[in-house]
């Protein structure tokens, strides 16, 4: 026999008008949220092709000779990784001063925090020994040397 004064399990303690009012208020709240979301969408801007400091680079850099300040100007690299590259280079040169530490862009993977994706992002901004700098301007060719 159900106790008097306590609602039965099917009623959940709410009367029918209270449940309808709650449902109405929740519907209004969700409708407000949906309208707010659609009217004030904020999109994250697309990542720029070049970093904000890319213009500071006169040409491609050689990580075997560049200081950390110049390397930090390379997009996607940052100050910490630039210092890590210089630190790694100096450690390797202390053991053998005549060695070329970074012969290819893939040698940068020896630096902590630089993986395959980072290597691909850095490739256009760096030059290595024996590599032709494709991004540097070439001397103009004389079209007609006979004149």
MOFENZI-V943637 format. One record per residue. N is the residue number from 1. RES is the residue in three letters. OMEGA is omega as a letter, one per 20 degrees, with the letter a starting at -180 (* if undefined). D_FIRST is the distance of its C-alpha to the first C-alpha in whole Angstrom. Layout:
BEGIN
N_RES_OMEGA_D_FIRST + N_RES_OMEGA_D_FIRST
END
This chain:
BEGIN
1_UNK_a_0 + 2_UNK_r_4 + 3_UNK_r_6 + 4_UNK_r_9 + 5_UNK_r_12 + 6_UNK_r_12 + 7_UNK_r_12 + 8_UNK_a_11 + 9_UNK_a_13 + 10_UNK_a_15 + 11_UNK_r_16 + 12_UNK_r_18 + 13_UNK_a_18 + 14_UNK_r_21 + 15_UNK_a_21 + 16_UNK_r_23 + 17_UNK_r_26 + 18_UNK_r_26 + 19_UNK_r_26 + 20_UNK_r_28 + 21_UNK_r_30 + 22_UNK_r_30 + 23_UNK_r_31 + 24_UNK_a_34 + 25_UNK_r_35 + 26_UNK_r_35 + 27_UNK_r_37 + 28_UNK_r_39 + 29_UNK_a_40 + 30_UNK_r_40 + 31_UNK_r_43 + 32_UNK_r_45 + 33_UNK_a_45 + 34_UNK_r_46 + 35_UNK_r_49 + 36_UNK_a_50 + 37_UNK_a_50 + 38_UNK_a_52 + 39_UNK_a_54 + 40_UNK_r_55 + 41_UNK_r_56 + 42_UNK_a_58 + 43_UNK_r_60 + 44_UNK_a_61 + 45_UNK_r_65 + 46_UNK_a_67 + 47_UNK_a_68 + 48_UNK_r_72 + 49_UNK_r_75 + 50_UNK_r_77 + 51_UNK_a_75 + 52_UNK_a_76 + 53_UNK_a_79 + 54_UNK_a_81 + 55_UNK_r_84 + 56_UNK_a_85 + 57_UNK_r_86 + 58_UNK_r_89 + 59_UNK_r_89 + 60_UNK_a_87 + 61_UNK_r_87 + 62_UNK_a_88 + 63_UNK_r_85 + 64_UNK_a_88 + 65_UNK_a_90 + 66_UNK_r_87 + 67_UNK_a_86 + 68_UNK_r_82 + 69_UNK_r_83 + 70_UNK_r_84 + 71_UNK_a_82 + 72_UNK_r_79 + 73_UNK_r_80 + 74_UNK_r_79 + 75_UNK_r_76 + 76_UNK_a_73 + 77_UNK_r_75 + 78_UNK_a_74 + 79_UNK_a_76 + 80_UNK_a_74 + 81_UNK_r_75 + 82_UNK_r_78 + 83_UNK_r_79 + 84_UNK_r_77 + 85_UNK_a_80 + 86_UNK_r_83 + 87_UNK_r_81 + 88_UNK_a_81 + 89_UNK_a_85 + 90_UNK_r_86 + 91_UNK_a_85 + 92_UNK_a_86 + 93_UNK_r_89 + 94_UNK_r_90 + 95_UNK_r_90 + 96_UNK_a_92 + 97_UNK_a_94 + 98_UNK_a_95 + 99_UNK_r_92 + 100_UNK_a_91 + 101_UNK_a_87 + 102_UNK_r_86 + 103_UNK_r_88 + 104_UNK_r_85 + 105_UNK_a_82 + 106_UNK_r_80 + 107_UNK_r_81 + 108_UNK_r_79 + 109_UNK_r_76 + 110_UNK_r_77 + 111_UNK_a_76 + 112_UNK_r_73 + 113_UNK_r_70 + 114_UNK_a_72 + 115_UNK_a_71 + 116_UNK_a_72 + 117_UNK_r_71 + 118_UNK_r_72 + 119_UNK_a_76 + 120_UNK_r_75 + 121_UNK_a_75 + 122_UNK_a_78 + 123_UNK_a_80 + 124_UNK_a_82 + 125_UNK_a_82 + 126_UNK_r_84 + 127_UNK_a_87 + 128_UNK_a_89 + 129_UNK_r_92 + 130_UNK_a_94 + 131_UNK_r_91 + 132_UNK_r_93 + 133_UNK_a_91 + 134_UNK_a_90 + 135_UNK_r_89 + 136_UNK_r_92 + 137_UNK_r_95 + 138_UNK_r_98 + 139_UNK_r_101 + 140_UNK_a_102 + 141_UNK_r_104 + 142_UNK_a_108 + 143_UNK_a_107 + 144_UNK_a_111 + 145_UNK_a_113 + 146_UNK_a_117 + 147_UNK_*_117
END
